[in-house]
Each structure stands twice: as C-alpha cells, then as structure tokens.
Amino acid sequence: MTNRFRGFSIDKFSFLFFAFSSIGFITSAQNLSRYVDPYIGTGGHGHTYPGATVPFGMVQLSPDNGTEGWDWCSGYNYGDSTIAGFSHMHLSGTGCGDWCDISVMPNNGLIPDTARNFRVKFSHDNEQAKLGFYSVLLDNGIKVGLTATERCGLHRYQFPDGSKPVISFNLAFGINWDSTTAAKITRVNDSTVVGYRYSQGWAHTQRIYFAARTSVPFSKLYTYKPKRFKDPVTGNLNVQNGALIFENTNGKTIMMKVALSSVSTDKALIALREIHDWNFDAVVHSAAQKWDAEMNKIVVKTSDDRLKRIFYSGLYHTCMAPVLYSDKDGEYKNANGKIIKKKKGQRYTVFSLWDTFRGLNPLFTLTQPARNVDILNSMLEFSDENGLLPVWDLSTYETGCMSGYHAVPVIADAVLKNTPGLDPQRAYAAMRKTAFQKVRGTPDYIKYGYLPQDKGSYSVTITLEYAYDDWCIAQVAKKLGKMEDYKIFMDRGMAYKQLFDKQSGFIRGRNSDGKWVLPFDPYATSTEGKSMYEEGNAWQYTFFVPHDVRGLAMEYGSYDKFVEKLDSLFSVSSAVKGESAPPDVSGLIGQYAHGNEPSHHIAYMYSFVGQPWKTQARIRYIVDSMYHDHPDGYAGNEDCGQMSAWAVWSMMGMYPANPATGQYVFGSPMFDEVTIKLPEMKQMVIKAKNNRKDRPYIQSVTLNGRPYNKSYIDHAVLMQGGTLEFLMGDKPNKHWGNTPESWPSSVN
C-alpha cells in the first residue's frame, strides 16, 4: 500500500523527486521509511490523515474531503472521493473534529462562493502519500504536490494548458464542531499575503496567523465576505475569504509557501524563512531525513514485511502529537490572549491524555528523551496559565474532554524516572493542586471516597481514573519525602474497592446513600449523562485498576477466580447494549474492546497473578487480529498515537501495563530481533529465538546471557542497554514467571 502512484503520469518533477529522495534513503542507516504507509488509519474509524508533515510539526498539510461527520475528524477519510482544499492544521486519530485551519485550493478560474465547500473529484489511483510528501492529480487536471517543514508548508501546482490559475483561501472552512468567528486576508505585495483565522469549536478559543508567498506574482487578490457569517448582533461581516488570480503564467508551475504562527502575521512572515528557496525536492528530502531519524530509533528484523509495515507505520503515528505551538524563538500566544516568550525550549499542544498516558507518553521516555522535556514542561505551563494540569489541551485551551486528570501519571512517570530538565517540586505542586480541584466531581469524590452517581455522571469511570491518578501522586509524594500526602493519596488510590460488588463481580455505580444504582447491566453503555461509564461498560472498566491488580484479584476471593473473570471477558458475547452506545467501543473480542483505550492494559493483567502464558497468547492474537497494513488498519480511533504506541510496545514484546511504575510487562515478541537506540550510544537488543507465528509462548528469558525469571523489565535496567533474549515455543511454559518474586508490582 506504500506505492500509490498508479495511473499518475510520472513527469519530470516527479522523476526528480523519486531520484532525489531515493539517494536520501540509501545514505540513511536503514531503509526503514519505505515501510511506512501514511494511508493506514485513514479508512474506517482510524481518523488519521495522509498529508505532509514532519515529526511533531506545527504544520500538517493535508487534503480535506469537505465531508463532515465522525469519520472525517481529521478532515479526510479514504472512502471519500472529493477534495475541498488543503489545510495546514490537522488532528491525528481523534474522536472530535477540529482545526483544518487555513484551507487552500487551486482552481481553473474563479469559483463563486455559492456553497460552504466547493469540491473537486479525485481518484486514489492518482494520489500518493509518502513521508513528508503528498500529491494528487485532481479530476480538473490540476496536479498538486505538498511538503512541509516544522512551521511552513510548501505547495506546488501544475495547471492545465489554457486555464486561468487561481489559488483560493477559504478561511471560512471548518469541519464538524469548528466554525470561523473572524478571518482576514491582506495583500502585502504582488507575491505575498498575510492573514488570520479565529474560530470556535472543540476549543472555544483558537487563533492562527499565516503568511503566504508565491513563486509567481499574482495580478490580483480578490476578497469577499460570505453573508452566512453575518454577526447577528452587530451586523458586521467578520469573515473574509480571498483568491489569488494569476495572469500570463504561460504554463509555469506555481509554488507557494504558507507559514503559521500563534502570535502574529509578522511572526508568520518570519516563519516563511524555514524554506529558503523554491527547491521543492530539497524540502521533501529534508522532511524524509527527519522521518528517517525517527524510524531508525527502533530497528526490527523479520522476514515478514507486513509486520514491518504495521510497526513502522505505527512508529510514524507516534510522532504526530503533541505538536509545536510556539514560534522558533519560543514565543506563543495562549488561549487567554497572552503572549509568552519561553526562555528555553518549545511549547506544545494537542494533549489527548486520556488516551496517551497509557502507552504513548511512556514510549517518549525511550524515543523522545530530549523533546519529552518540552512536552512535560508544556503541561506545567498549561497549569500555570489555566490553574490546573490539562485534561485535553487543544490550542492551549482546556476542552475538558474525557475523564480523569491524566497529566498526572505522565508527569509522575517522568519524575519517578528522574527525567532531567523537569523540576520535581514544581511538578508535584501542579499534580497536588489538580487533585484538589473544585470541578469535575472531585469534591464529591473526596467527600464520599468515590463519586456517587447521583452527584455526577460517568461516576464509575471518574472514580477509577481519579483513584489511579491519586496513586501516582502518592508515589511522587513518597519520593519527595511528603509522607502525610503519601498516606492521603494512597488511601484515595483504593477508592475502587468502594464500588466493587462481590455479588455481581463487577465494579458498578453507587449513589450517595451507598445503595447500588439500578437497573444494572454489565453490557450497557451510553453517551448520555446518566451512564456510569464513559466510552465503555462494566466489563471493560472493572479491570481498570492497573496499580493494584492483585488487590482487585482478591476481591474475587483468589487469583484463580480472578483469572476466570479475565478469561470470561474475552469469551462472552460481544453485544454492546444501549440506544446511544458510543461507536468508540470497537475492536471487540468478547467484551475486550481494543478499539478503545480502557482495555489496552487488560491482556497483560494475567502476568500480575502468575499466568503470563495467557498474556502471551492474548497479545499475539490481538496484534494479529486488530492491526493491518491497509487504510482500515486500526480497530478504532488512532487517538494521537496511543493505538499505534500499543502496537509498537507489544510487537517489541513488552508494555507499560501500569505506566507510572517504570516496569514493562512482557508479552509475546513479534520480531526476530529489535534494537532500541538509547542515549549515550547505548542500545537494548531484544531477540526472539525460535520465533514463528505459531510459537507465541515464552519458554525462557536471558538478560545479557544470564537467566532472567521476571515477567517484566525495569526502565532503569532497559536504559542500561544490553541483550534481552526470549526463547519461544508453541506450548506454554507454566513454570516461567509463575512465582510471586517474578510478578510486576501491585499495591497488594
């Protein structure tokens, strides 16, 4: 699926691109980028985009279909056949649609503003996506090429003979929840325009400024104000669109740079300098080199190219969020309208923390050790500016999406791993303040020891997630010697026990009088406020106790009975009940829902109670059944890298089942060999001997040649580098990893 140039005539500029980029790939350490397919996740419910970007870049230059709906949250779905424009900001894999800012579209002549979105047909046969490069031949004969740097996009347009080239700026373009509130485009000279787009959507306050420069002078900037954006109070038309009209181009290719800034148009003009000239192929090559560097951080060996495509496309998606929000000099304007100049580092936004705290953020401690410091400090800066740590930060605005305060486990994990550049005392103060917030059900959770359902919706989910986050705070309090706080937060971390119903065997909702909420159906879920569970049901959420797996197990009376309950999760009916059941509950194996994040740690729970062979079998089956190398390759929303991070970890043979312990629980390694590049020129080599698809079971493990009996490895040990070797087999070894001293940690 990587080579998608079927039917697109390879003209001179395309040939030069291929030749130039191929040289770059040959000179890289490994030709691993060829396994990345940006189309994976663009179909079905994956919600990713195929366009041009660089790792964690502010610009994500990608096509938008002009269709709205849940499966167009990134602006694009592989099942569509029209393009309304190429916008510069996109969200990767989210369940809410927003951004798609600064939409640009080349046209053969001026298109009147007769509809919200003017669209042009295209065929996937005439479309191609590679790392840092996207191209399409539209059905109107215009050839489009796109590439990008961190803050600047580069467009290349070839118009049909005899056409009147026009490049339209549809600043009114928006999808789903997002709509423009004010926009303007202004001519600076015959090749430069500047402007801005303010919008309101998922984030209620969004501002982006841009500067655009063309390689060929335009004769006129035609502007107009769509009447549908008339302010009902003032009567003003606050939204302006524009079109660059070109004369006498004589078939020349027209190129255009578009740079972004969160601060001002003047700063956007400065950002244009990221692309010095009009050498399109050089920008593509530079972007490809940046992606090569990311792919070469983890080198896998296998004869199965399909697995390589899944793995490296997943590793690619782990570099799509969070994204840069500050200018090169560290300056940014936050959602409160304040301009801030960072003394060191960059500011990031797009924190999908309900998803990413589980696997993506722990992965960053391996793959992004330098960038991760800026990411972590961005969360602390958000706390300084908004009073609390972020829940879901978009454009530095708190969207309040999803439950928990999951910046806490991310920051706790970093403090516990002694991450340099992060102030532990500052981090702890922000975590503690967030845990005593006066909103989101927290006061009642503290008062009752759980959130009663009659005091707030999604009460079970919130209780379980607050309890886990509080346990994380306790670990940091202990590290910093704050023992009174340690006791407070450890007690709060046991809140799950208040909601465990021994009779039904499920964690379920209680009211403030202590009585169970009725009626109760463990298969039921809903998007409505009366639901006890957010994006899930009792089957999935009963197992969200990653910090005290053995404590949860003993609520069933024994480890064996707990394993029976785990087994039943994977074998019961996959029916999900409820008139407004969320579509996120997907990728079902029984009631295990891999398409949604609350299930991601569950298959690893067997290892906490001495039956790691069941973890091994489950993980191998999940990877094989839930990840594929085609557009509909994910079982659910990719969610800013978490769906991919799970695959990256699990295919290597481990996963942070409790992401704040620094312990990586073994699963079933998929590759013959994995080399993880670590700081200080170290590397951890993971080998799987006797490895085949029908041999998912670990027979024995050695670390640096010595027998290793733990069913996990500590972060500190992994970071020392060395060789971790698994011997695999077709039958479970029930004697390995079955003694308590070999189990991952649990409170009880």
Residue, then its C-alpha position, 0 to 999 in steps of 0.5 A: m500500500t506504500n506505492r500509490f502512484r498508479g495511473f499518475s503520469i510520472d513527469k519530470f518533477s516527479f522523476l526528480f523527486f523519486a531520484f532525489s529522495s531515493i539517494g536520501f534513503i540509501t545514505s540513511a542507516q536503514n531503509l526503514s521509511r519505505y515501510v511506512d504507509p501514511y494511508i493506514g488509519t485513514g479508512g474506517h474509524g482510524h481518523t488519521y490523515p495522509g498529508a505532509t508533515v514532519p515529526f511533531g510539526m506545527v504544520q500538517l498539510s493535508p487534503d480535506n474531503g469537505t465531508e463532515g461527520w465522525d469519520w472525517c475528524s481529521g478532515y479526510n477519510y479514504g472512502d471519500s472521493t472529493i477534495a475541498g482544499f488543503s489545510h495546514m492544521h490537522l488532528s491525528g486519530t481523534g474522536c472530535g473534529d477540529w482545526c483544518d485551519i487555513s484551507v487552500m485550493p487551486n482552481n481553473g478560474l474563479i469559483p463563486d462562493t455559492a456553497r460552504n465547500f466547493r469540491v473537486k473529484f479525485s481518484h486514489d489511483n492518482e494520489q500518493a502519500k509518502l513521508g513528508f510528501y503528498s500529491v494528487l492529480l485532481d479530476n480538473g487536471i490540476k496536479v498538486g504536490l505538498t511538503a512541509t517543514e516544522r512551521c511552513g508548508l510548501h505547495r506546488y501546482q501544475f495547471p492545465d494548458g489554457s486555464k486561468p490559475v487561481i489559488s483560493f483561501n477559504l478561511a471560512f472552512g471548518i469541519n464538524w464542531d469548528s466554525t470561523t468567528a473572524a478571518k482576514i486576508t491582506r495583500v502585502n505585495d504582488s507575491t505575498v499575503v498575510g492573514y488570520r483565522y479565529s474560530q470556535g469549536w472543540a476549543h472555544t478559543q483558537r487563533i492562527y496567523f499565516a503568511a503566504r508567498t508565491s513563486v509567481p506574482f499574482s495580478k490580483l487578490y480578490t476578497y469577499k465576505p460570505k453573508r452566512f457569517k453575518d454577526p447577528v448582533t452587530g451586523n458586521l461581516n467578520v469573515q473574509n475569504g480571498a483568491l489569488i488570480f494569476e495572469n500570463t503564467n504561460g504554463k509555469t508551475i506555481m509554488m507557494k509557501v504558507a507559514l503559521s504562527s500563534v502570535s502574529t502575521d509578522k511572526a508568520l512572515i518570519a516563519l516563511r524563512e524555514i524554506h529558503d528557496w523554491n527547491f521543492d525536492a530539497v524540502v521533501h528530502s529534508a522532511a524524509q531525513k527527519w522521518d528517517a531519524e525517527m524510524n531508525k530509533i527502533v530497528v526490527k528484523t523479520s522476514d515478514d514485511r507486513l509486520k514491518r509495515i504495521f510497526y513502522s507505520g505505527l512508529y510514524h503515528t507516534c510522532m504526530a502529537p503533541v505538536l509545536y505551538s510556539d514560534k522558533d524563538g519560543e514565543y506563543k500566544n495562549a488561549n487567554g490572549k497572552i503572549i509568552k516568550k519561553k526562555k528555553g525550549q518549545r511549547y506544545t499542544v494537542f494533549s489527548l491524555w486520556d488516551t496517551f498516558r497509557g502507552l504513548n507518553p511512556l514510549f517518549t521516555l525511550t524515543q523522545p528523551a530530549r523533546n519529552v522535556d518540552i512536552l512535560n514542561s508544556m503541561l506545567e505551563f498549561s497549569d500555570e496559565n489555566g490553574l490546573l494540569p490539562v485534561w485535553d489541551l487543544s490550542t492551549y485551551e482546556t476542552g475538558c474532554m474525557s475523564g480523569y486528570h491524566a497529566v498526572p501519571v505522565i508527569a509522575d512517570a517522568v519524575l519517578k524516572n528522574t527525567p532531567g530538565l523537569d523540576p520535581q517540586r514544581a511538578y508535584a505542586a501542579m499534580r497536588k493542586t489538580a487533585f484538589q480541584k473544585v470541578r469535575g466531581t472531585p469534591d464529591y469524590i473526596k467527600y464520599g471516597y468515590l463519586p456517587q452517581d447521583k452527584g455526577s455522571y460517568s461516576v464509575t469511570i471518574t472514580l477509577e481514573y481519579a483513584y489511579d491518578d491519586w496513586c501516582i501522586a502518592q508515589v511522587a509524594k513518597k519520593l519527595g519525602k511528603m509522607e502525610d500526602y503519601k498516606i492521603f493519596m494512597d488511601r484515595g488510590m483504593a477508592y475502587k474497592q468502594l464500588f466493587d460488588k462481590q455479588s455481581g463481580f463487577i465494579r458498578g455505580r453507587n449513589s450517595d446513600g451507598k445503595w447500588v444504582l439500578p437497573f444494572d447491566p454489565y453490557a450497557t453503555s451510553t453517551e448520555g449523562k446518566s451512564m456510569y461509564e464513559e466510552g465503555n461498560a462494566w466489563q471493560y472498566t472493572f479491570f481498570v485498576p492497573h496499580d493494584v491488580r492483585g488487590l482487585a484479584m482478591e476481591y474475587g476471593s483468589y487469583d484463580k477466580f480472578v483469572e476466570k473473570l479475565d478469561s470470561l471477558f474475552s469469551v462472552s458475547s460481544a453485544v454492546k447494549g444501549e440506544s446511544a452506545p458510543p461507536d468508540v467501543s470497537g475492536l471487540i473480542g468478547q467484551y475486550a474492546h481494543g478499539n478503545e483505550p480502557s482495555h489496552h492494559i487488560a491482556y497483560m493483567y494475567s502476568f500480575v497473578g502468575q499466568p503470563w502464558k495467557t498474556q502471551a497468547r492474548i497479545r499475539y492474537i490481538v496484534d494479529s487480529m486488530y492491526h493491518d497494513h491497509p487504510d482500515g488498519y486500526a480497530g478504532n480511533e488512532d487517538c494521537g498515537q496511543m493505538s499505534a504506541w500499543a502496537v509498537w510496545s507489544m510487537m517489541g514484546m513488552y508494555p507499560a501495563n501500569p505506566a507510572t511504575g517504570q516496569y514493562v510487562f512482557g508479552s509475546p515478541m513479534f520480531d526476530e530481533v529489535t534494537i532500541k537506540l538509547p542515549e549515550m550510544k547505548q542500545m537494548v537488543i531484544k531477540a526472539k529465538n525460535n520465533r514463528k507465528d505459531r510459537p507465541y509462548i515464552q519458554s525462557v528469558t536471558l538478560n545479557g546471557r544470564p537467566y532472567n525469571k521476571s515477567y517484566i523489565d525495569h526502565a532503569v535496567l532497559m536504559q542500561g542497554g544490553t541483550l534481552e533474549f526470549l526463547m519461544g515455543d508453541k506450548p506454554n511454559k507454566h513454570w516461567g514467571n509463575t512465582p510471586e518474586s517474578w510478578p510486576s508490582s501491585v499495591n497488594 
